[in-house]
C-alpha cells in the first residue's frame, strides 16, 4: 500500500471541496482500510460479521449505524494475537 495525497477537487466557487466530495473521499479510504483489515483480523472480522456489516457501504452514515462497539475486555484478549499489530500497521500505512 502506498500513501496517497489528500486531494479532492473543489466543486464549488469558494475553492473548497463540498461536503459530498469530502464524504466520498472518506468513504473510499474507509472501504480500503476495511478491505485490508477484515480478511486479516479474526477479532474484527468476527465482530463485524456478527453485526451484519459488509464492505458495500453506500454512505458514511451506514458505517456509523452498523459498526460494532468494542469493549476494553474484548481487546485485552485480542492483544495477545496478531490483531493489534496488524491494525496499527494498516493504520500507519493508510494514514
C-alpha positions as CSV (number, residue, x, y, z in Angstrom):
1,X,0.0,0.0,0.0
2,X,1.2,3.5,-0.6
3,X,0.2,6.7,1.0
4,X,-1.9,9.0,-1.2
5,X,-2.1,12.7,-1.0
6,X,-5.3,14.1,0.2
7,X,-6.6,15.8,-2.9
8,X,-10.2,16.5,-3.6
9,X,-11.3,18.7,-6.4
10,X,-13.1,21.8,-5.4
11,X,-16.7,21.6,-6.7
12,X,-17.9,25.0,-5.7
13,X,-16.9,28.6,-6.3
14,X,-15.2,29.0,-2.9
15,X,-12.2,26.8,-3.9
16,X,-13.0,24.3,-1.1
17,X,-14.5,20.9,-1.8
18,X,-18.1,20.5,-0.9
19,X,-19.3,18.1,1.7
20,X,-20.3,15.3,-0.7
21,X,-16.8,15.3,-2.2
22,X,-15.2,15.1,1.2
23,X,-17.5,12.3,2.3
24,X,-17.0,10.3,-1.0
25,X,-13.2,10.6,-0.4
26,X,-13.6,9.5,3.3
27,X,-15.8,6.6,2.3
28,X,-13.3,5.4,-0.3
29,X,-10.5,5.5,2.3
30,X,-12.7,3.7,4.8
31,X,-13.5,0.9,2.3
32,X,-9.8,0.5,1.6
33,X,-9.0,0.2,5.3
34,X,-11.7,-2.3,6.0
35,X,-10.8,-4.3,2.9
36,X,-7.3,-4.7,4.2
37,X,-8.2,-5.2,7.9
38,X,-11.1,-7.6,7.9
39,X,-9.7,-10.5,6.0
40,X,-6.6,-10.5,8.2
41,X,-8.0,-9.9,11.6
42,X,-10.2,-12.6,13.1
43,X,-11.3,-10.5,16.0
44,X,-12.6,-7.6,13.9
45,X,-14.0,-9.8,11.1
46,X,-16.0,-11.8,13.7
47,X,-17.4,-8.7,15.3
48,X,-18.3,-7.1,12.0
49,X,-19.9,-10.3,10.6
50,X,-22.0,-10.7,13.8
51,X,-23.2,-7.1,13.4
52,X,-24.3,-7.8,9.8
53,X,-21.6,-5.5,8.5
54,X,-20.5,-5.6,4.9
55,X,-17.9,-3.7,2.7
56,X,-20.5,-2.4,0.2
57,X,-21.1,0.7,2.2
58,X,-23.2,3.2,0.3
59,X,-22.6,6.1,2.7
60,X,-20.7,7.0,5.8
61,X,-23.8,7.1,7.9
62,X,-24.3,3.4,7.2
63,X,-20.9,2.7,8.7
64,X,-21.7,4.7,11.9
65,X,-25.1,2.9,12.2
66,X,-23.6,-0.6,11.9
67,X,-20.1,-0.5,13.3
68,X,-19.9,-2.7,16.4
69,X,-18.7,-1.3,19.6
70,X,-15.7,-3.0,21.2
71,X,-15.2,-3.2,25.0
72,X,-11.8,-3.0,26.6
73,X,-12.1,-6.5,28.0
74,X,-12.6,-7.8,24.4
75,X,-9.5,-6.1,23.2
76,X,-7.3,-7.4,26.0
77,X,-7.9,-10.9,24.8
78,X,-7.2,-9.9,21.2
79,X,-3.9,-8.1,22.0
80,X,-2.3,-11.5,22.7
81,X,-2.8,-12.4,19.0
82,X,-1.6,-10.7,15.8
83,X,-4.7,-8.5,15.5
84,X,-3.4,-5.4,17.4
85,X,-0.1,-5.3,15.5
86,X,-1.9,-5.6,12.1
87,X,-4.3,-2.8,12.9
88,X,-1.5,-0.5,13.9
89,X,0.5,-1.3,10.8
90,X,-2.5,-0.8,8.5
91,X,-3.4,2.5,10.1
92,X,0.1,3.7,9.8
93,X,0.3,2.8,6.1
94,X,-3.2,4.2,5.2
95,X,-2.8,7.3,7.4
